[in-house]
Amino acid sequence: MKASDSSGPLCARGGVLISGGGTAGHLLPGLAVADELVNRGYQKREIGFVGSARGVEVTMVPAAGYRLKALSGRGLNGRRVSISNFWNLIRIIWGIVRGVAVVGRCRPGVVLSLGGYAALPASVGAVLFRVPLVLAEQNSVASGVNRLLTKYAKAAAVPHIGTGLRNEVVTGNPVRESVLVADRLGRASRRDLQWPMDEPVVVVFGGSLGSRRINKAVWQAARNADLPFIYHVVGERDWNMLPGDLPGNIRAVAYDEELPKAMAAADLIVCRPGGSTVAEISLLGVPAIFIPLPQAPNDHQRLNAEWLMKAGLATVVNDEEFDGDRLSAEIRTVIGALQTEADPDIRRRTRSIGPRDATQRVADLVVNHCSAVLPTDYRRDETP
């Protein structure tokens, strides 16, 4: 299936249109909700996605079996006046025109906005065609797009009260089924991963593209002989910068499609505190060292991290202070404290504070606000 297959309507009339993407953090909750709707009897042709031609949805949505309309455009670089921002604005406007046309063509029963600039086109279409709109906010403070849309939305699924959106419903962030499976496996996955069974393991990653700040810190820390085993997901962008002389206790990969398995099997995670990542870590109960992205809008990554920090599950380090020496020191501190505790899987589940039914809660909002009842012959749970 092509990523932007345009033959026929994107979803069945009265179906569910999921708007947004760009990054895995925005997209994965949408895919989780889509899969939950399928579990409830929807067919995949009743669910469509509208996203960005530059985002991870171009590959991930078709791979999951759903249709995608990928629109051109990218977000604005801050509020400064520049030629690039002018052209970005033109592309956003053109994307909105096309997104409105998509909604007008398939007339869904509800639109779910995942936030971010990629969510804007189809969400505007929902407003113009009076299609019920439900917002899904992954962060502790709402994105600009969701704030713009909030007065038109029937409900807003949020991780915590106080995001700034109207009609907030605290659901938690939807997580992939693979996260729940990984949680059940825990450290048993180490055998498949070929990791040390009885030694500390640290998992380090920086998002779908990777983080140069985090990557450089790992490579700087590699000279310290007392570091534990480190599983380092470098990211595609910096993979060609990987040093050739890394010690044997550091295993580097460019990308990991089964990252939840690695996260659940780890003793410590080092990463950026994106909304979806924080939701997964809170459910898995694995301690984390968070390095918030300083350029994150409204400093939302720091606010995401503070929730887990207050729960005693995370340490926060400023981006400008994070280097190899600081990484080494933080790892020694956390691992030293963990080694005094009981069975690792028991202590991990004891620390888990993330809701396991967040996906079901968001799916409930989508179904409850859908303005249409789909034909019964589309339902798997109905007798033809």
C-alpha positions in Angstrom: 0.0 0.0 0.0 1.3 3.4 -0.9 1.9 5.9 2.0 -0.4 8.5 0.3 -2.8 6.2 -1.6 -5.5 8.6 -2.8 -7.8 6.1 -4.7 -11.2 6.1 -3.0 -12.1 7.7 0.3 -9.5 7.6 3.1 -12.0 5.9 5.4 -15.6 4.6 5.3 -18.2 7.3 5.6 -19.0 7.8 9.3 -15.6 6.2 10.2 -12.7 7.5 12.3 -10.1 9.9 10.9 -6.9 10.3 12.9 -5.1 13.5 12.3 -1.4 14.1 13.1 2.0 12.6 13.2 5.4 14.0 12.3 7.2 12.3 15.1 6.7 8.9 16.7 5.7 10.6 20.0 2.6 12.1 18.2 1.9 9.1 16.0 2.2 6.1 18.3 -0.8 7.0 20.5 -2.9 7.3 17.4 -1.9 3.9 16.2 -2.6 2.5 19.6 -6.1 3.9 19.5 -6.7 2.7 16.0 -5.7 -0.9 17.0 -8.0 -0.7 20.0 -10.9 0.3 17.7 -10.1 -2.7 15.5 -10.2 -4.9 18.6 -13.7 -3.6 19.3 -15.0 -4.6 15.9 -14.0 -1.7 13.5 -12.4 -2.8 10.3 -9.2 -1.1 9.2 -11.0 0.5 6.1 -13.2 2.4 8.6 -10.1 4.1 10.0 -7.9 6.6 8.1 -4.9 8.8 9.0 -4.0 12.2 7.7 -0.4 13.2 8.5 2.8 14.8 7.1 4.8 13.7 4.1 8.0 14.4 6.2 6.9 12.3 9.2 7.4 8.8 10.4 3.8 8.0 9.5 4.8 7.7 5.9 6.2 4.2 6.7 4.6 3.3 10.0 0.9 3.8 9.1 0.9 1.7 6.0 3.0 -0.9 7.8 0.3 -1.1 10.5 -2.3 -1.7 7.7 -4.1 1.6 7.7 -4.5 4.1 4.9 -2.7 7.4 5.0 -3.0 10.8 3.3 0.4 12.4 3.6 0.3 16.2 3.1 3.3 18.5 2.4 4.4 21.1 4.9 6.3 21.6 8.1 6.0 23.5 11.3 7.2 27.1 11.8 10.7 27.8 13.2 9.6 29.8 16.2 7.8 33.2 15.7 10.6 35.0 13.8 10.0 36.5 10.4 12.1 34.7 7.7 11.9 33.5 4.2 11.8 29.9 5.3 8.9 30.6 7.7 7.0 32.4 4.9 7.3 29.3 2.7 6.4 27.0 5.6 3.3 29.1 6.2 2.3 28.8 2.5 2.8 25.0 2.7 0.7 24.8 5.9 -2.1 26.8 4.3 -2.0 24.5 1.2 -2.0 21.5 3.5 -5.1 22.8 5.3 -6.9 23.2 2.0 -6.1 19.6 1.1 -7.0 18.4 4.6 -10.4 20.1 4.4 -11.0 18.4 1.1 -10.1 15.0 2.6 -12.7 15.4 5.4 -15.3 16.6 2.9 -14.7 13.6 0.7 -14.9 10.9 3.4 -17.2 12.6 5.9 -16.0 10.7 9.0 -18.1 10.4 12.1 -15.3 11.8 14.3 -11.8 13.2 13.9 -9.1 12.5 16.5 -6.4 15.2 16.6 -2.9 14.1 17.9 -1.5 17.6 18.1 1.4 19.1 16.3 1.3 20.9 12.9 0.5 17.7 11.1 -2.8 17.5 13.0 -4.0 20.9 11.8 -5.3 20.2 8.2 -7.9 17.5 8.9 -8.8 19.1 12.2 -9.7 22.3 10.5 -11.8 20.2 8.1 -13.6 18.7 11.1 -14.5 22.2 12.3 -15.7 23.4 8.9 -17.8 20.3 8.2 -19.1 20.1 11.8 -17.6 16.7 12.4 -17.1 16.0 16.1 -13.5 16.7 17.1 -11.6 14.9 20.0 -8.1 16.1 21.0 -5.4 13.8 22.3 -2.6 15.7 24.1 0.5 13.7 25.0 2.3 16.4 27.0 1.8 18.1 30.4 1.2 21.4 28.5 -0.9 21.5 25.3 0.6 21.9 21.9 -0.2 25.1 20.0 -2.4 23.3 17.5 -4.5 21.7 20.2 -4.8 25.0 22.0 -6.0 26.6 18.8 -8.6 23.8 18.3 -9.8 23.4 21.9 -12.8 25.6 21.7 -14.2 23.5 18.9 -13.5 20.1 20.5 -16.0 17.9 22.2 -13.4 16.5 24.6 -9.6 16.5 25.2 -7.9 13.4 26.4 -4.9 14.5 28.6 -2.3 12.9 30.8 -2.9 15.3 33.7 -5.3 18.1 34.6 -3.9 21.5 33.8 -2.8 21.2 30.1 -4.8 24.4 29.3 -7.4 22.6 27.1 -11.1 22.8 27.5 -13.2 19.7 28.4 -10.2 17.9 29.8 -10.7 14.1 30.5 -7.7 12.5 32.3 -7.0 9.3 30.4 -3.3 9.0 30.4 -1.3 8.5 27.2 -2.2 5.6 25.0 0.7 3.1 24.7 1.4 0.4 22.1 0.4 -3.1 22.8 4.1 -4.0 22.5 4.8 -1.9 25.6 2.3 -4.0 27.6 3.8 -7.2 26.2 7.3 -6.0 27.1 6.1 -5.1 30.6 4.9 -8.7 31.1 8.3 -10.1 29.9 10.5 -7.8 31.9 14.1 -9.0 32.3 13.3 -12.3 30.6 13.8 -10.5 27.3 17.5 -10.2 28.0 18.0 -13.8 26.7 16.6 -12.8 23.3 18.5 -9.6 23.4 21.8 -11.4 24.3 22.4 -9.0 27.3 24.0 -9.8 30.6 21.4 -11.5 32.8 22.9 -10.6 36.2 24.6 -7.3 35.6 23.1 -3.7 35.3 22.0 -2.6 31.9 21.4 1.0 30.8 19.3 1.8 27.7 20.1 5.1 26.0 18.1 6.7 23.1 17.2 10.1 21.7 14.0 9.7 19.7 13.4 8.5 16.2 16.2 10.6 14.7 18.4 10.5 17.8 19.9 13.3 19.9 23.5 14.5 19.2 23.8 15.8 22.8 23.0 12.4 24.2 25.0 10.5 21.6 28.2 12.6 22.3 27.8 12.1 26.0 27.7 8.3 25.6 30.8 8.4 23.4 32.6 10.6 25.8 31.7 8.4 28.8 33.0 5.3 26.9 36.5 6.0 28.2 35.3 5.3 31.8 36.1 1.7 32.5 33.6 1.3 35.3 30.4 1.8 33.2 27.9 -1.0 33.0 26.6 -2.5 29.8 25.0 0.2 27.7 22.5 -0.4 24.9 22.7 2.7 22.8 20.1 3.5 20.1 22.0 6.2 18.2 19.4 7.2 15.6 19.7 7.4 11.8 21.0 10.9 11.7 24.2 10.4 13.7 24.9 6.7 12.8 27.7 7.7 10.4 29.4 9.5 13.3 29.7 6.3 15.4 33.3 6.0 16.8 35.0 2.8 15.7 36.8 2.2 19.0 33.8 1.8 21.4 34.5 -0.7 24.2 32.7 -4.1 24.3 30.3 -2.9 27.1 28.6 -0.5 24.7 26.4 -2.0 22.0 25.2 0.6 19.4 22.4 0.2 16.9 21.0 2.8 14.5 17.3 2.0 15.3 15.3 -0.5 17.3 11.7 -1.4 16.2 11.3 -3.3 19.4 12.5 -0.6 21.8 9.8 -1.3 24.4 11.4 -4.8 25.0 14.7 -3.2 25.6 13.2 -0.5 27.9 11.4 -3.1 30.1 14.5 -5.3 30.4 16.7 -2.3 31.5 17.7 -1.1 34.9 18.0 2.5 33.8 16.9 4.6 30.8 18.5 7.8 29.6 16.5 9.8 27.1 14.5 12.9 26.2 11.2 13.2 28.1 8.7 13.3 25.2 5.1 12.7 26.1 4.8 9.1 24.8 8.2 8.1 26.2 7.3 9.4 29.7 4.0 7.4 29.4 5.8 4.2 28.5 8.4 4.7 31.3 5.8 5.4 33.9 4.0 2.2 33.0 7.2 0.1 32.9 8.5 1.5 36.2 12.1 1.8 35.0 14.1 4.6 36.6 15.1 7.3 34.1 17.6 10.1 33.6 15.8 12.8 31.5 17.5 15.5 29.5 14.7 17.9 28.4 15.1 19.5 24.9 15.7 23.2 25.6 13.9 24.3 22.4 10.7 22.3 23.2 7.7 24.6 22.9 6.5 25.9 26.3 9.3 23.8 27.9 6.8 20.9 27.8 9.5 18.2 28.0 10.7 19.5 31.4 7.1 19.6 32.7 6.7 16.0 31.4 9.8 15.0 33.3 8.8 16.7 36.5 5.8 14.4 36.9 8.1 11.4 37.2 10.7 13.2 39.2 8.1 14.0 41.8 7.2 10.3 41.9 10.8 9.4 42.5 11.2 7.7 39.2 13.4 10.1 37.4 16.4 12.5 37.6 16.4 15.6 35.4 19.7 17.0 33.9 19.8 20.3 32.0 20.9 19.9 28.3 23.8 22.2 28.6 25.2 20.3 31.7 24.9 16.9 30.1 28.3 15.4 29.0 30.2 12.2 29.4 31.3 12.9 32.9 27.8 13.9 34.1 26.3 10.8 32.4 28.9 8.5 34.1 28.2 10.1 37.5 24.4 9.9 37.2 24.6 6.2 36.1 26.8 5.3 39.1 24.4 7.0 41.5 21.2 5.4 40.2 22.7 1.9 39.7 24.4 2.0 43.1 21.0 2.7 44.7 19.2 0.0 42.7 21.7 -2.7 43.7 20.5 -2.5 47.3 16.9 -3.4 46.3 15.1 -6.7 46.0 14.1 -8.7 42.8 14.5 -6.3 39.8 11.1 -7.2 38.2 9.3 -6.9 41.5 10.7 -3.5 42.3 10.0 -2.3 38.7 6.3 -3.2 38.9 6.1 -1.7 42.3 7.3 1.6 40.8 4.9 1.5 37.9 2.5 4.5 38.1 1.2 4.7 34.5 -2.4 3.7 33.7 -2.6 0.5 31.7 -6.0 1.3 30.2 -5.2 4.7 28.8 -5.7 3.5 25.2 -9.2 2.1 26.1 -10.1 5.4 27.7 -9.2 7.5 24.7 -11.0 5.0 22.4 -14.1 5.4 24.6 -14.0 9.2 24.0 -13.7 8.6 20.2 -16.6 6.1 20.1 -18.8 8.1 22.4 -18.4 11.3 20.3 -18.7 9.6 16.9 -21.8 11.1 15.2 -22.4 8.0 13.0 -23.2 4.4 13.4 -21.3 2.4 10.8 -23.1 -0.2 8.7 -23.4 -3.5 10.6 -22.0 -5.5 7.8 -18.7 -3.7 8.3 -18.6 -5.0 11.9 -16.6 -8.2 12.6 -18.7 -8.9 15.7 -22.0 -8.9 13.8 -23.5 -11.9 12.0 -24.0 -11.1 8.3 
